[in-house]
């Protein structure tokens, strides 16, 4: 429930006479300041100086410049695609620039690399040595050939796979002679193998590349618990099953599924380097028979095929190119997004004829955890800014949560544009981390070592504290998915708890899980019989995600310092414990001088104030949505802010002092409406917009730009409805036609940035 709304109208420019080489730095300034580096400040015909950014391909290291000649061309070995910079950055390793004034560096070609920064010619791009290859542009180093492959030619773009019937277990091989023939009694029917497997019962492996089913031999599908044969994690099993279009890399087809299912780099690499010939269009029946009778281990997950009658369909190129193998699935980002993805992933693998329906995904864990004693070492490295100020804007009350203001020095070398976002990588609250440690009988000083058979975001193969893993790497409060509930139910020996969990994965899921934001830890505490290991728990958790905040300051105020405003979320939703907003509580507890992992993210190009200061601007915001427009005002005095509702009285007014000062400047109107007070019939922002509809119409006909920031469900919908009503009255049309007019306006004059 919103309780305070701020509404401000601006319709003309505010000017101040400044000498060349100086400019008016902010809306609240009355004194001219020296023109900053990256800009020049020259007289315009009106007698007013304007700060102009140096164009891309140029830089200006000097302050106080008054002519465009101060913008110098970038030297060779550097490039600059941005405006208003004081230095052109060197070309990164893997690229070069051989002309002055470059706006972008040129990437080295495939099969080459360049290890040094600031390269000035194509000669710096060296051919990949033997034993390595590079299929990408602009690399600083070529990749070693994976086991099962080799490169005997310098400048290779791809490594050559060892043929079927051979194996090669070392990386960086430089000759085909490293591909060794499978020993007697073993076989390898696939190219690019790093080991051979025992010849299956009932087969002859005289030719290790083509095992033959013996006459009158019978095969028996193994049980789900007794593997017959184990294939290495790098075996390109999908190349047998997919049988893709000739000349199309397997990675093109399986890229999404490998990333989603956590498949190894080895699989993707092998697939990427395998070009399928026309002869492979039909599946190898012999190999498929072997697959159908064998329990395999693919990428650390036990997979047992239960059918012994798999056939090898022959599919024409034309038919395959037009085949839809899986229908599009749309997910609700506010609902069970990850649960829907898990269902899609299972359907994908079922379509690819790998049946994992009856398998316990934890039969063979991808992660193993070893308790060790070692010095603490954090594996996650990110750029960090420095907290300069952290203050309370509004105390928590019955109306809403606490609101805070944070000022941050950006990481070295980073700048931003007015209207950009700040991406923050938070740390989990110690209260939640402590609950996890208690559940798994670990202490905060326990050291663990993680090993994994697949690519993982965890630090691997060296000791790190369990506390740091839980604090820095994983999402602890994400609602548990239906699939995860089903897995935990199978791990509960207590029959009553197992039945209760199974019910939660059904019709009760949305009400009892999503709405209450019940996470995996909550379930483990509510159902203590679940036998989940710490490794299994980590394997179920997604990586910690960045959170994005609107920057509330203007880059003209300071291009290297940002401010943000945010709610501190601590509602109690699930009845298990207090729910914490991960990022907001992390930010709220930062002190001056603390480091914060962050970086700048560009915003929607439409959600920037127009450079033409004579264009009127109408801005509408609610709650902390006001921060979007504080930066507009800070950048230019002539703007329209349409406001914020954060409380019933002035003590809940965000940035009250600043707005009071700015409202005294010419052509600025500040209007407010408080939803729980008597305001002459105006209770919400749409009421005030309707009352001022004639003034807003005049602004529109004078070319005004309109901006909205706030809740999509409340402010976004109500403002849109009000604007449609306004248009219908002005144009003398019905609301359907008015809605179409608003859609046309949205292309260039109405921008929306809303959040859930």
C-alpha positions in Angstrom: 0.0 0.0 0.0 1.6 3.2 -1.1 1.1 6.2 1.2 3.1 9.2 -0.3 3.3 10.3 -3.9 5.5 13.2 -5.2 4.6 14.9 -8.4 6.8 17.6 -10.1 6.4 19.4 -13.5 9.2 21.0 -15.5 8.8 22.6 -18.8 11.6 25.0 -19.8 15.4 25.3 -19.5 17.4 27.0 -16.8 20.5 28.8 -18.0 23.5 30.4 -16.3 26.2 32.4 -18.1 29.6 30.6 -17.8 32.9 31.4 -19.5 34.4 29.1 -22.1 36.1 26.2 -20.4 33.6 26.2 -17.6 30.0 25.0 -17.2 27.1 24.8 -14.6 27.7 21.3 -13.0 24.4 20.6 -11.3 20.8 21.8 -11.0 21.5 23.2 -7.5 24.7 25.0 -8.5 24.9 28.8 -9.0 28.7 28.8 -9.6 30.4 27.7 -12.8 32.9 24.8 -12.6 35.9 23.9 -14.7 35.1 21.7 -17.7 35.9 18.1 -16.8 38.3 15.8 -18.7 36.7 14.1 -21.7 34.6 17.2 -22.5 35.0 20.7 -23.9 32.9 23.7 -22.9 32.3 26.3 -25.7 30.1 29.3 -26.1 26.8 28.8 -27.9 25.0 31.6 -29.8 22.8 32.3 -26.8 25.9 33.2 -24.7 25.6 30.1 -22.6 28.4 27.5 -22.3 27.5 23.9 -22.7 29.6 20.9 -21.8 30.1 18.7 -24.9 31.5 15.1 -24.8 34.4 14.2 -27.0 33.3 11.7 -29.6 34.2 8.0 -29.9 37.7 7.4 -31.2 39.0 10.5 -29.3 40.0 11.4 -25.8 40.7 14.5 -23.8 43.0 14.3 -20.7 42.9 18.0 -19.9 40.3 19.9 -17.8 39.1 23.4 -18.7 39.0 22.7 -22.5 36.9 25.1 -24.6 37.2 23.8 -28.2 36.8 20.5 -30.0 40.5 20.5 -30.9 41.1 19.4 -27.3 39.6 16.0 -28.3 42.7 14.0 -29.5 42.6 10.9 -31.7 43.3 7.6 -30.0 46.9 6.4 -30.9 47.5 3.0 -32.5 47.3 0.1 -30.1 44.3 1.7 -28.4 40.6 2.3 -29.3 37.6 4.0 -27.7 34.0 3.3 -28.6 32.6 5.6 -25.9 32.2 9.3 -25.6 33.6 11.6 -22.9 36.8 9.7 -22.0 40.1 11.0 -20.7 42.1 8.1 -22.1 41.8 5.5 -24.8 42.2 2.0 -23.3 44.8 -0.3 -24.8 43.6 -3.1 -27.0 43.2 -6.2 -24.9 45.2 -9.4 -25.5 43.9 -11.1 -28.6 43.3 -7.9 -30.6 45.2 -5.0 -32.2 44.6 -1.5 -33.6 46.8 -0.3 -36.5 45.3 3.1 -37.1 44.7 6.3 -35.1 41.2 7.3 -34.0 40.0 3.7 -33.8 36.6 3.2 -32.1 37.2 -0.6 -31.7 40.2 -3.0 -31.8 40.4 -5.7 -34.4 40.2 -9.3 -33.2 42.9 -11.7 -34.2 41.7 -14.4 -36.6 40.8 -18.0 -35.8 43.8 -20.2 -35.3 45.8 -17.3 -34.0 46.4 -15.6 -30.6 48.0 -12.5 -29.2 49.2 -12.6 -25.6 50.0 -8.9 -25.1 47.9 -5.7 -24.6 48.3 -2.7 -26.9 49.2 -4.6 -30.1 49.6 -2.3 -33.1 49.5 -4.6 -36.1 48.2 -7.9 -37.4 51.7 -9.4 -37.1 51.1 -9.6 -33.4 48.6 -12.4 -34.0 50.6 -15.5 -33.8 49.6 -19.0 -35.1 48.5 -21.5 -32.5 51.4 -23.9 -31.7 51.0 -27.6 -32.4 49.0 -29.4 -29.7 46.6 -26.4 -29.5 43.8 -24.8 -31.5 41.4 -21.9 -31.4 38.1 -21.7 -33.2 37.3 -18.3 -31.7 38.3 -14.8 -32.7 40.4 -12.6 -30.4 42.0 -15.0 -28.0 45.0 -14.3 -25.8 46.0 -18.0 -25.8 45.1 -21.1 -27.8 43.5 -24.0 -26.0 45.3 -27.3 -25.6 43.8 -30.2 -27.5 41.6 -32.2 -25.1 42.3 -35.9 -24.5 41.2 -38.0 -27.4 42.5 -35.4 -29.9 45.6 -33.9 -31.3 46.9 -31.0 -33.5 50.0 -31.6 -35.7 49.8 -28.3 -37.6 50.4 -24.7 -36.4 47.5 -22.4 -36.7 44.8 -25.0 -36.3 41.3 -23.9 -35.7 40.2 -27.3 -34.4 41.9 -30.4 -33.0 41.6 -33.7 -34.8 39.9 -36.5 -33.0 41.5 -39.9 -32.6 39.6 -42.4 -34.7 37.3 -45.0 -33.2 39.2 -48.0 -31.9 41.9 -45.9 -30.4 42.3 -43.7 -27.3 44.5 -40.9 -26.1 44.6 -39.8 -22.5 46.8 -36.7 -22.5 46.0 -33.0 -23.3 48.0 -31.1 -25.8 48.9 -34.0 -28.1 50.9 -33.0 -31.2 50.7 -36.1 -33.4 48.4 -38.9 -34.5 50.9 -41.3 -33.1 49.6 -40.5 -29.6 46.3 -42.2 -30.5 46.9 -45.7 -29.2 45.0 -48.8 -30.4 42.6 -50.2 -27.7 44.1 -53.2 -25.9 42.8 -56.7 -26.6 39.4 -57.3 -25.0 38.4 -53.6 -25.0 36.7 -51.3 -27.5 35.9 -47.7 -28.2 33.2 -47.2 -31.0 33.4 -43.5 -30.8 36.0 -41.1 -32.1 37.8 -38.8 -29.7 37.9 -41.3 -26.7 40.4 -41.0 -23.9 40.0 -44.6 -22.8 38.7 -47.9 -24.0 36.0 -49.9 -22.2 35.7 -53.6 -21.6 34.1 -55.6 -24.4 30.4 -56.2 -23.4 29.2 -59.7 -22.9 28.0 -61.3 -26.1 30.1 -59.1 -28.4 33.3 -59.7 -30.3 35.8 -56.8 -30.2 38.3 -58.1 -32.7 37.8 -54.7 -34.4 37.9 -52.4 -31.3 36.2 -49.7 -33.5 33.2 -51.8 -34.3 32.1 -54.4 -31.7 30.0 -57.1 -33.3 27.1 -58.9 -31.7 27.9 -62.7 -31.7 25.5 -65.0 -33.4 22.7 -66.4 -31.1 24.0 -64.1 -28.4 21.5 -62.4 -26.1 21.8 -59.1 -24.2 20.1 -58.3 -21.0 19.3 -54.8 -19.8 21.1 -54.3 -16.4 19.3 -53.4 -13.2 19.1 -49.7 -12.1 21.6 -50.3 -9.4 24.3 -52.5 -11.0 26.2 -50.7 -13.8 27.7 -53.0 -16.4 30.0 -50.5 -18.1 31.2 -47.0 -17.2 31.9 -44.5 -20.0 34.2 -41.6 -19.2 32.6 -38.2 -18.6 34.1 -37.0 -21.9 32.5 -39.6 -24.1 30.5 -37.8 -26.8 27.4 -40.0 -26.3 25.1 -37.3 -27.6 26.8 -37.6 -31.0 25.5 -41.1 -31.3 22.0 -40.2 -30.3 21.5 -36.9 -32.1 22.9 -37.8 -35.5 22.8 -34.1 -36.6 22.8 -32.5 -40.0 26.0 -33.0 -42.1 28.5 -30.1 -41.7 26.8 -28.7 -38.6 28.7 -28.7 -35.4 27.1 -30.8 -32.6 27.7 -27.8 -30.3 25.1 -25.9 -32.3 22.5 -28.5 -31.4 23.4 -29.3 -27.8 24.7 -26.0 -26.5 21.5 -25.1 -24.6 21.1 -28.6 -23.1 24.7 -29.0 -22.1 24.7 -25.6 -20.3 21.3 -26.3 -18.6 22.0 -29.9 -17.6 25.5 -29.1 -16.3 27.3 -31.2 -18.9 31.1 -31.1 -19.0 33.3 -28.9 -21.1 34.8 -32.1 -22.5 31.4 -33.1 -24.1 30.9 -29.6 -25.5 34.5 -29.4 -26.7 34.3 -32.8 -28.3 31.0 -32.0 -30.0 32.3 -28.6 -31.2 35.2 -30.2 -32.9 33.2 -33.0 -34.5 31.8 -32.3 -38.0 29.3 -35.0 -39.0 29.6 -36.5 -42.4 26.7 -37.7 -44.5 27.5 -41.3 -43.7 26.6 -40.7 -40.0 23.1 -39.6 -40.8 21.7 -43.0 -39.7 22.4 -44.1 -36.2 25.0 -46.9 -35.7 22.7 -49.9 -34.9 25.5 -51.8 -33.2 26.5 -49.0 -31.0 22.8 -48.3 -30.1 22.4 -52.0 -29.2 25.4 -51.7 -26.9 23.9 -48.5 -25.4 20.5 -50.2 -24.8 22.1 -53.0 -22.8 24.5 -50.9 -20.8 24.2 -48.7 -17.7 26.4 -45.7 -18.4 27.9 -42.8 -16.5 27.6 -39.5 -18.4 29.1 -36.4 -16.9 29.0 -37.7 -13.4 25.3 -38.7 -13.5 24.2 -42.4 -13.6 22.0 -43.0 -16.7 20.5 -46.4 -17.3 18.7 -47.1 -20.6 15.7 -49.4 -19.9 14.8 -50.3 -23.5 16.5 -53.1 -25.3 14.8 -52.5 -28.6 16.2 -49.1 -29.6 16.1 -48.7 -33.4 18.2 -46.6 -35.6 15.9 -44.2 -37.6 17.2 -43.0 -40.9 16.2 -39.3 -41.3 16.7 -37.3 -44.4 18.6 -34.0 -44.3 15.6 -32.1 -45.4 13.3 -33.7 -42.8 15.9 -33.1 -40.0 16.3 -29.5 -40.8 12.5 -28.9 -40.5 12.0 -31.1 -37.4 10.8 -29.4 -34.1 12.3 -31.7 -31.4 10.7 -29.8 -28.5 7.9 -27.3 -28.2 8.6 -23.8 -26.8 8.0 -23.5 -23.1 7.3 -20.1 -21.5 8.1 -19.6 -17.8 6.8 -17.0 -15.3 9.8 -15.3 -13.7 7.7 -14.6 -10.6 6.6 -18.2 -10.3 8.2 -21.6 -10.3 10.7 -20.7 -13.0 13.3 -23.4 -12.1 10.7 -26.1 -11.6 9.4 -25.4 -15.2 13.0 -25.6 -16.5 13.6 -28.9 -14.8 10.4 -30.4 -16.5 11.6 -29.0 -19.9 15.1 -30.5 -19.4 13.6 -33.9 -18.6 11.4 -33.7 -21.7 14.4 -32.8 -23.8 16.4 -35.8 -22.7 13.4 -38.0 -23.1 13.1 -36.8 -26.6 16.8 -37.6 -27.1 16.0 -41.1 -26.0 17.9 -41.0 -22.7 15.5 -42.3 -20.1 16.4 -41.0 -16.6 12.9 -41.2 -15.2 13.5 -43.9 -12.5 17.0 -42.8 -11.6 18.0 -41.3 -8.3 20.0 -38.4 -9.4 22.2 -38.7 -6.3 23.1 -42.4 -6.9 26.5 -41.0 -8.0 27.1 -37.5 -6.9 28.7 -34.9 -9.2 30.2 -33.3 -6.1 32.2 -34.9 -3.4 33.2 -33.1 -0.2 36.2 -33.8 1.8 36.7 -32.2 5.3 40.2 -30.8 5.5 42.2 -28.4 7.6 43.8 -25.6 5.6 44.2 -21.9 5.5 41.2 -20.0 4.2 41.2 -19.2 0.5 38.4 -17.5 -1.4 38.1 -18.6 -5.0 35.6 -15.9 -6.2 37.3 -12.8 -7.6 35.3 -9.7 -8.8 35.9 -6.0 -9.2 34.9 -4.1 -6.1 33.9 -0.6 -5.3 34.2 1.2 -2.0 31.3 2.3 0.2 31.5 6.1 0.9 28.2 6.6 2.7 25.3 4.5 4.0 22.4 6.3 5.7 18.8 5.8 6.5 16.3 7.8 4.4 13.1 6.5 6.1 12.8 4.3 9.2 10.7 1.2 9.1 7.1 1.8 10.2 3.6 0.4 9.8 3.5 1.8 6.3 6.5 0.0 4.9 10.2 -1.2 5.3 13.3 0.9 6.1 14.7 2.8 3.1 18.4 3.5 2.8 20.8 5.6 0.7 24.2 4.2 -0.4 27.0 6.1 -2.0 29.7 4.0 -3.8 33.0 4.7 -5.4 33.0 2.5 -8.6 35.7 0.0 -9.3 38.8 1.5 -10.9 38.3 2.5 -14.5 34.5 2.2 -14.4 32.1 5.1 -15.3 28.4 5.3 -16.0 25.8 7.3 -17.8 22.8 8.9 -16.2 20.1 6.3 -16.3 22.3 3.2 -15.9 22.0 0.4 -13.3 24.4 -0.9 -10.7 24.7 -4.7 -10.6 25.7 -5.9 -7.1 26.9 -9.4 -6.1 25.7 -9.8 -2.5 26.6 -12.1 0.4 24.1 -14.3 2.2 23.1 -13.2 5.7 25.0 -14.8 8.5 21.8 -15.9 10.2 20.8 -18.1 7.2 24.4 -19.4 6.7 24.5 -20.4 10.4 21.2 -22.4 10.0 22.7 -24.4 7.1 25.9 -25.2 9.1 23.8 -26.3 12.0 21.6 -28.6 9.8 24.7 -30.4 8.4 26.6 -30.4 11.7 29.4 -28.2 10.4 31.1 -25.2 12.2 31.9 -21.9 10.7 35.6 -22.8 10.6 35.2 -26.1 8.9 37.3 -26.4 5.8 36.1 -28.4 2.8 37.5 -29.4 -0.6 35.1 -29.7 -3.5 35.9 -31.9 -6.6 33.5 -32.1 -9.5 33.3 -34.2 -12.7 31.6 -31.2 -14.5 32.1 -27.5 -14.9 31.0 -25.8 -11.7 30.9 -22.3 -10.2 32.4 -23.6 -7.0 36.1 -23.3 -6.2 37.5 -26.8 -6.7 40.5 -28.9 -5.7 41.7 -26.6 -2.9 40.4 -26.1 0.7 37.9 -23.4 1.4 35.7 -22.8 4.4 32.1 -24.2 4.4 31.0 -20.8 5.7 32.5 -19.0 2.6 30.9 -21.4 0.2 27.5 -20.8 1.7 28.0 -17.1 2.1 29.5 -16.2 -1.2 28.5 -18.7 -3.9 25.0 -20.0 -3.6 21.4 -18.9 -3.4 20.1 -20.1 0.0 16.6 -18.6 0.0 15.3 -19.4 -3.5 12.0 -21.3 -3.3 12.4 -25.0 -3.6 11.1 -26.4 -7.0 8.6 -29.2 -7.4 11.3 -31.5 -8.7 13.5 -30.9 -5.7 10.6 -31.6 -3.3 10.1 -35.0 -5.1 13.8 -35.8 -4.7 13.7 -34.9 -1.0 10.6 -37.1 -0.6 12.5 -40.1 -1.9 15.2 -39.4 0.6 12.8 -39.4 3.6 12.5 -42.8 5.3 9.7 -41.5 7.5 6.5 -42.5 5.6 4.4 -39.6 7.0 7.0 -37.0 6.0 7.4 -38.6 2.6 3.6 -38.4 1.9 3.4 -34.8 3.2 6.3 -33.8 0.9 4.7 -35.5 -2.1 1.5 -33.5 -1.5 3.5 -30.2 -1.4 4.8 -31.0 -4.9 1.2 -31.1 -6.1 -1.7 -28.7 -5.9 -0.5 -27.2 -2.6 2.8 -26.0 -4.2 1.9 -22.4 -5.1 0.1 -21.6 -1.8 2.4 -23.5 0.6 5.8 -23.1 -1.2 5.9 -20.2 -3.7 3.7 -17.7 -1.7 5.6 -18.4 1.5 9.0 -18.6 -0.2 9.9 -21.9 1.4 13.4 -22.9 0.4 15.4 -26.2 0.6 16.7 -25.4 4.1 13.2 -24.8 5.4 12.0 -28.2 4.1 15.0 -29.9 5.7 14.2 -28.3 9.1 10.5 -29.1 8.8 11.2 -32.7 7.6 14.2 -33.9 9.6 14.2 -37.5 8.4 15.4 -36.4 4.9 18.8 -38.0 4.4 20.4 -35.3 2.3 24.2 -35.0 2.3 26.0 -31.7 2.2 27.3 -32.4 -1.3 23.8 -33.2 -2.5 22.5 -29.9 -0.9 25.2 -27.9 -2.6 24.4 -29.6 -5.9 20.7 -28.5 -5.7 21.5 -24.8 -5.1 21.9 -22.3 -8.0 24.8 -19.9 -8.1 24.4 -16.6 -6.3 23.0 -14.1 -8.7 23.7 -10.4 -9.1 21.0 -7.9 -8.2 20.3 -4.8 -10.2 19.6 -1.3 -8.8 18.7 2.0 -10.5 21.5 4.5 -10.0 20.0 7.6 -8.4 22.8 10.0 -9.1 23.8 11.8 -12.3 27.1 11.1 -14.1 27.4 14.9 -14.5 27.6 15.1 -10.7 30.4 12.5 -10.6 31.0 9.9 -13.3 32.9 7.6 -10.9 30.6 7.7 -7.8 27.1 6.3 -7.8 24.2 6.4 -5.3 21.4 4.0 -4.9 18.2 3.8 -2.7 16.6 0.6 -1.6 14.1 -1.0 0.7 15.5 -3.3 3.4 13.2 -6.4 3.2 12.6 -8.4 6.4 9.0 -9.7 6.2 8.2 -12.9 7.9 6.4 -15.0 5.3 6.9 -18.7 5.8 6.5 -19.3 9.5 9.8 -21.1 9.7 12.0 -18.1 10.4 12.4 -14.5 9.3 12.7 -14.0 5.6 15.6 -11.8 4.6 16.0 -9.9 1.4 19.6 -11.2 0.5 20.9 -8.1 -1.3 19.0 -5.4 0.6 20.2 -6.7 4.0 23.8 -7.1 2.7 23.8 -3.5 1.5 22.1 -2.2 4.7 24.9 -3.7 6.8 27.8 -2.2 4.8 30.0 0.4 6.5 32.0 3.3 5.1 35.2 1.9 3.7 33.8 -1.6 3.0 34.4 -3.2 -0.4 31.4 -4.2 -2.5 31.4 -6.4 -5.5 29.7 -4.4 -8.2 29.7 -3.2 -11.8 27.7 -0.8 -14.1 25.0 -2.2 -16.4 23.6 -0.1 -19.2 19.9 0.7 -19.0 17.2 0.8 -21.7 18.4 3.4 -24.2 15.0 5.0 -24.1 15.2 5.6 -20.3 17.6 8.4 -20.5 16.7 12.1 -20.3 16.8 14.0 -23.6 19.9 16.0 -24.3 17.8 18.9 -25.5 17.0 20.8 -22.4 14.1 22.7 -23.9 12.0 19.5 -24.1 9.5 19.2 -21.2 9.7 16.0 -19.2 6.9 14.3 -17.2 8.1 11.8 -14.7 5.9 9.5 -12.6 7.3 7.3 -9.7 6.3 5.4 -6.6 8.3 4.2 -3.6 12.0 3.9 -4.3 11.2 4.4 -8.0 11.9 8.0 -7.3 15.6 7.3 -7.5 15.3 7.0 -11.3 14.3 10.6 -11.5 16.5 12.1 -8.8 19.3 11.6 -11.2 17.4 13.3 -14.0 16.9 16.4 -11.8 20.6 16.2 -10.7 21.6 16.2 -14.3 19.3 19.0 -15.4 17.1 21.4 -13.6 14.4 21.5 -16.3 12.6 18.2 -15.8 9.3 16.9 -14.5 9.3 14.4 -11.6 6.1 12.6 -10.9 6.7 11.1 -7.6 6.9 8.8 -4.7 4.6 7.6 -2.0 6.6 6.3 1.0 4.7 7.5 4.1 1.8 9.6 5.4 3.9 12.6 6.5 6.9 14.5 5.5 9.2 12.3 7.7 8.6 9.6 5.1 9.5 11.7 2.1 12.5 10.4 0.2 15.2 13.1 -0.6 12.9 15.8 0.8 15.7 18.3 1.4 17.1 18.0 -2.1 13.7 18.2 -3.7 12.7 21.3 -1.7 15.9 23.1 -2.9 15.4 22.1 -6.5 11.7 23.1 -6.4 12.8 26.7 -5.8 14.5 26.9 -9.2 12.6 28.4 -12.1 10.1 26.3 -14.1 9.9 23.5 -11.5 6.7 22.5 -9.8 6.6 20.1 -6.9 3.3 18.6 -6.0 2.6 15.8 -3.5 -0.4 13.6 -2.6 -0.6 11.4 0.5 -2.9 8.5 0.1 -4.1 8.3 3.7 -4.7 12.0 4.3 -7.4 14.4 3.1 -6.1 15.9 -0.1 -9.1 17.5 -1.6 -10.2 14.2 -3.2 -6.8 13.4 -4.5 -5.6 10.2 -2.9 -3.3 8.6 -5.5 -1.0 9.8 -8.3 -3.6 9.0 -11.0 -6.0 11.4 -9.2 -3.5 14.2 -9.4 -2.6 13.4 -13.1 -6.3 13.5 -13.9 -6.7 16.9 -12.2 -3.8 18.3 -14.1 -4.8 16.7 -17.4 -5.0 20.0 -19.2 -1.5 21.1 -18.2 -0.2 17.6 -19.1 -1.9 17.9 -22.5 -0.2 21.2 -23.1 3.2 19.7 -22.2 2.5 16.8 -24.6 1.7 19.2 -27.5 5.0 21.0 -26.7 6.9 17.7 -27.3 7.1 16.5 -23.7 8.7 13.1 -22.9 7.0 10.9 -20.3 8.6 8.5 -17.9 7.2 6.0 -15.3 9.1 4.1 -12.6 7.6 2.0 -9.8 5.5 -1.1 -9.2 4.2 -2.8 -12.3 1.1 -4.0 -10.6 0.2 -0.7 -8.9 1.8 2.4 -10.3 2.4 1.1 -13.9 -1.2 -0.1 -14.4 -2.9 2.9 -12.8 -0.8 5.5 -14.6 -1.4 3.8 -18.0 -5.1 3.7 -17.4 -5.1 7.4 -16.4 -3.1 8.4 -19.5 -5.4 6.5 -21.8 -8.3 8.3 -20.2 -6.6 11.6 -20.8 -5.9 10.8 -24.4 -9.5 9.7 -25.0 -10.8 13.0 -23.7 -8.3 15.1 -25.8 -8.8 13.1 -29.0 -12.5 12.6 -28.5 -12.1 8.8 -29.1 -12.8 5.6 -27.2 -10.3 4.1 -24.8 -9.3 1.3 -27.2 -8.2 3.9 -29.8 -6.6 5.9 -27.0 -4.6 2.8 -26.0 -3.3 2.4 -29.5 -2.2 6.1 -29.5 -0.3 5.5 -26.2 1.4 2.5 -27.8 2.6 4.8 -30.7 3.8 7.4 -28.2 5.7 4.6 -26.3 8.0 4.2 -29.3 9.9 7.4 -28.6 8.1 9.6 -26.0 6.8 7.3 -23.2 9.3 5.1 -21.4 8.5 2.7 -18.5 10.8 1.0 -16.0 8.8 -1.0 -13.6 9.6 -3.8 -11.1 7.5 -6.5 -9.5 
